[in-house]
Amino acid sequence: MTKNQKEELEPWQWPEKKWRSVVEKVRAGRSLKPKVWPNGARVAVALSFDSDHESIVLRQADESPGKLSQGHYGARVGVPRIQRLLDKYGIKVTFFVPAVIAQLYPEQQRELIQSGHEIAIHGWIHEINSELPPEVERNLQMRAADVLEEITHTRPVGIRTPSWEFSPATLKISREMGLLYDSSLMADDDPYEILDEGEPTGIVELPVEWIRDDAVYFNMNRFSGLRPYTPPTAVFDIFKREFDGAYEEGGLFLLTNHPHEIGHRSRIWIVEELIRHIQGHEGVWFATHEEIARYCLENA
């Protein structure tokens, strides 16, 4: 069989060596779920907000003022509204911020850091990294970390890849950077160590999931069939049930929201009611992604 013929094989024609290598390139390793959370807490709660703002429109080379204004809402209204809510309940969270957004709103990032929140990597311009050459992805990821550090005076230790895309090069770039954690993969409900072609990396995965993300329920595109179809009450019920399950199992509850989505008046109450529900339970530890990742490495 010639080289070209091998390259043209359909997946159902792949030899075992091929499909095993694909599956095992980035894999979930040992569980890092600790036997007990700090101070005897039963559950760890990691609230996170992806400050995409205008970056998704920009990555598409779209110069529409209307679409950009929807993103601007996230910085102008959404983040301040979220900050007031977090201050009210004394909760620290993690914001994942594209470098371009950090440069558009540097004071906002500094204010978040000064308030005790974490700022972590979320790409350069919310690029689709799985479509980039490895050297370009590496350059953008490293530049993004440098920009966040320059603006906040704090070196980011974690990453959530834009759109949760994960290329064959992503993990090696994160290892080269010495990152503590990733929050882009979905192999578990609870923290685990990422394997790189079977090799333990020491990088903590704090798993995401689309059902614990506001965007899938609220995104819309007026020129397509994509319309919000889930009422806020139903979204709250899904998030609440996810927390209740984590509490029952003594695990991690990680939630992803977007200021330009959840920050609206009819939706922000989801976050507040969820916080009130969570705080109504004994043994709850609210923490940033960095705090949870460090604790898991030290105590798993």
C-alpha positions, -999 to 999 in steps of 0.1 A, spaced: 0 0 0 14 34 -10 17 64 13 -10 82 -5 -33 52 -2 -27 51 36 -35 88 39 -68 83 20 -80 55 43 -115 61 58 -117 58 96 -135 25 93 -104 12 74 -79 24 100 -56 -2 115 -57 -6 153 -24 13 157 -39 43 140 -71 46 159 -54 39 192 -29 67 186 -57 91 179 -76 82 211 -45 81 233 -29 114 222 -46 135 249 -63 113 275 -76 114 311 -52 100 336 -55 95 374 -84 112 392 -73 142 412 -105 143 432 -94 147 468 -109 126 496 -120 158 513 -121 195 503 -106 223 525 -121 226 560 -140 194 555 -162 209 527 -183 184 508 -181 201 474 -159 225 455 -176 252 435 -158 268 406 -178 296 389 -162 310 358 -169 337 333 -155 338 297 -151 374 288 -154 369 251 -171 403 245 -162 415 210 -136 388 203 -158 363 185 -170 389 160 -135 401 155 -121 366 149 -146 363 120 -133 395 104 -167 410 110 -168 448 112 -205 451 120 -210 478 147 -243 461 156 -226 427 164 -197 444 181 -221 463 203 -235 430 216 -200 421 227 -195 455 242 -225 449 264 -205 422 282 -178 446 293 -200 477 298 -229 460 316 -223 423 321 -190 423 340 -199 452 364 -233 435 371 -215 402 378 -189 420 400 -217 435 422 -233 401 426 -200 384 435 -192 412 460 -227 408 476 -220 371 483 -183 373 489 -173 349 462 -141 348 441 -142 333 406 -121 329 375 -124 351 344 -110 337 311 -100 366 290 -88 368 253 -57 390 250 -74 414 226 -102 419 252 -77 425 280 -62 452 258 -95 468 251 -105 468 288 -72 468 308 -86 486 339 -114 461 342 -89 432 343 -68 450 369 -99 457 390 -109 420 389 -74 409 400 -74 435 428 -108 422 440 -93 387 444 -106 371 412 -84 351 388 -76 361 352 -67 331 330 -58 326 293 -85 324 267 -66 327 235 -55 358 216 -87 368 197 -108 338 205 -92 321 175 -101 285 165 -68 270 175 -75 236 160 -74 253 126 -41 269 131 -5 257 122 11 246 155 37 274 154 9 300 151 -11 285 179 20 285 201 29 321 193 -7 333 201 -10 313 233 23 326 246 17 362 236 -17 360 252 -2 350 285 24 378 282 -3 404 276 -24 393 306 7 394 328 16 428 315 -18 442 322 -26 425 355 10 421 369 0 385 376 12 356 355 -17 334 344 -14 297 354 -43 282 336 -60 282 302 -94 276 287 -90 273 250 -114 294 228 -145 275 220 -129 246 240 -111 236 208 -80 214 214 -55 208 187 -29 181 186 -3 207 197 -23 224 225 -12 202 253 25 204 244 23 242 243 7 243 277 34 219 290 61 241 275 46 271 293 45 252 326 7 258 331 -9 245 362 -43 236 348 -65 234 317 -102 238 316 -113 228 281 -118 190 281 -147 168 292 -136 133 302 -149 135 338 -170 155 362 -142 159 386 -105 170 383 -80 147 367 -44 147 354 -40 150 317 -19 123 299 2 132 268 4 101 247 2 80 279 27 102 299 15 120 330 19 157 326 12 171 360 -14 194 345 -48 194 362 -79 192 341 -109 211 355 -135 196 332 -161 217 314 -193 205 298 -217 222 273 -247 215 296 -229 236 323 -225 265 299 -250 294 294 -241 300 257 -257 268 244 -290 279 258 -289 316 249 -269 320 217 -287 333 186 -280 343 150 -308 362 134 -297 351 99 -300 314 107 -322 291 126 -302 295 158 -326 311 184 -327 310 222 -350 282 230 -345 276 267 -362 299 292 -340 311 322 -360 290 346 -351 258 327 -314 268 326 -315 274 363 -330 240 369 -303 223 348 -275 241 367 -291 234 400 -294 197 393 -257 196 382 -247 212 415 -270 188 435 -253 159 418 -218 172 426 -228 178 462 -242 143 465 -210 128 451 -187 151 470 -171 164 438 -165 195 417 -192 218 404 -178 239 376 -200 264 357 -191 285 326 -210 317 319 -204 346 295 -210 383 306 -226 392 273 -251 363 277 -258 358 315 -253 395 323 -288 405 310 -315 415 335 -337 384 328 -307 360 332 -284 373 359 -309 361 385 -299 325 375 -265 331 390 -279 347 421 -305 321 427 -279 294 421 -255 310 446 -283 312 472 -292 276 466 -255 265 470 -249 286 501 -280 270 516 -259 238 519 -233 230 545 -198 223 535 -194 243 503 -160 257 491 -162 285 466 -128 289 449 -110 300 418 -98 275 393 -62 281 404 -70 274 440 -89 242 432 -61 229 408 -34 235 434 -54 218 462 -61 188 440 -24 184 431 -14 186 467 -42 164 482 -53 139 456 
